[in-house]
Amino acid sequence: MLQPYNITLHVYAENPQEAEELETALRDFVVSKYNQRVYPRAAALTDMVKRYGNSPIVNNFIQ
């Protein structure tokens, strides 16, 4: 059975507002998917990061 969990992670940011914007964007993403009846499971998000985290598109975007 799926249960909601809170996680904490550290990111690099220029200021606290950037980190807060990321937190808000991630929360909004999860809530939006949930409202579409698409449940953002931890295992699926982990797989997404592992598969696409090193793609050139992602690397260029996050630099």
VONUKOL-629236 format. One record per residue (C-alpha): residue number from 1; residue in three letters; x negated, y, z negated. Coordinates in Angstrom, 2 decimals. Layout:
N
{NUM; "ALA"; {X; Y; Z}}
...
//
This chain:
63
{1; "MET"; {0.00; 0.00; 0.00}}
{2; "LEU"; {-1.30; 3.42; 0.93}}
{3; "GLN"; {-1.97; 5.78; -1.96}}
{4; "PRO"; {-3.05; 9.44; -1.79}}
{5; "TYR"; {-6.54; 10.15; -3.10}}
{6; "ASN"; {-8.48; 13.37; -3.59}}
{7; "ILE"; {-12.07; 13.54; -2.42}}
{8; "THR"; {-14.78; 16.13; -2.92}}
{9; "LEU"; {-17.53; 16.81; -0.45}}
{10; "HIS"; {-20.18; 19.44; -0.04}}
{11; "VAL"; {-20.52; 21.51; 3.14}}
{12; "TYR"; {-22.78; 24.35; 4.18}}
{13; "ALA"; {-21.08; 27.72; 4.48}}
{14; "GLU"; {-22.07; 31.36; 4.71}}
{15; "ASN"; {-19.63; 32.26; 1.94}}
{16; "PRO"; {-16.83; 30.79; -0.18}}
{17; "GLN"; {-14.17; 31.90; 2.32}}
{18; "GLU"; {-15.65; 29.65; 5.03}}
{19; "ALA"; {-15.47; 26.65; 2.71}}
{20; "GLU"; {-11.90; 27.54; 1.73}}
{21; "GLU"; {-10.91; 27.87; 5.40}}
{22; "LEU"; {-12.30; 24.40; 6.08}}
{23; "GLU"; {-10.41; 22.96; 3.12}}
{24; "THR"; {-7.21; 24.60; 4.31}}
{25; "ALA"; {-7.70; 23.43; 7.91}}
{26; "LEU"; {-8.33; 19.84; 6.81}}
{27; "ARG"; {-5.35; 19.88; 4.47}}
{28; "ASP"; {-3.13; 21.34; 7.19}}
{29; "PHE"; {-4.36; 18.67; 9.63}}
{30; "VAL"; {-3.49; 15.86; 7.23}}
{31; "VAL"; {-0.09; 17.36; 6.39}}
{32; "SER"; {0.70; 17.93; 10.08}}
{33; "LYS"; {-0.13; 14.33; 10.95}}
{34; "TYR"; {1.83; 13.08; 7.96}}
{35; "ASN"; {4.85; 15.11; 9.08}}
{36; "GLN"; {4.56; 13.43; 12.50}}
{37; "ARG"; {4.63; 10.06; 10.72}}
{38; "VAL"; {0.97; 9.55; 11.61}}
{39; "TYR"; {-0.73; 8.62; 8.38}}
{40; "PRO"; {-4.36; 9.79; 8.31}}
{41; "ARG"; {-5.86; 6.80; 6.54}}
{42; "ALA"; {-9.34; 7.07; 5.07}}
{43; "ALA"; {-10.52; 4.06; 7.10}}
{44; "ALA"; {-9.34; 5.63; 10.38}}
{45; "LEU"; {-10.92; 9.00; 9.59}}
{46; "THR"; {-14.16; 7.24; 8.62}}
{47; "ASP"; {-14.12; 5.36; 11.93}}
{48; "MET"; {-13.46; 8.59; 13.83}}
{49; "VAL"; {-16.45; 10.32; 12.21}}
{50; "LYS"; {-18.72; 7.30; 12.79}}
{51; "ARG"; {-17.67; 6.95; 16.45}}
{52; "TYR"; {-17.62; 10.58; 17.47}}
{53; "GLY"; {-19.75; 12.36; 14.88}}
{54; "ASN"; {-22.91; 12.10; 16.97}}
{55; "SER"; {-21.38; 12.92; 20.34}}
{56; "PRO"; {-22.96; 15.84; 22.20}}
{57; "ILE"; {-19.65; 17.71; 22.19}}
{58; "VAL"; {-19.38; 17.50; 18.40}}
{59; "ASN"; {-23.06; 18.33; 17.89}}
{60; "ASN"; {-22.83; 21.40; 20.14}}
{61; "PHE"; {-19.63; 22.52; 18.45}}
{62; "ILE"; {-20.91; 22.34; 14.85}}
{63; "GLN"; {-24.31; 23.95; 15.43}}
//
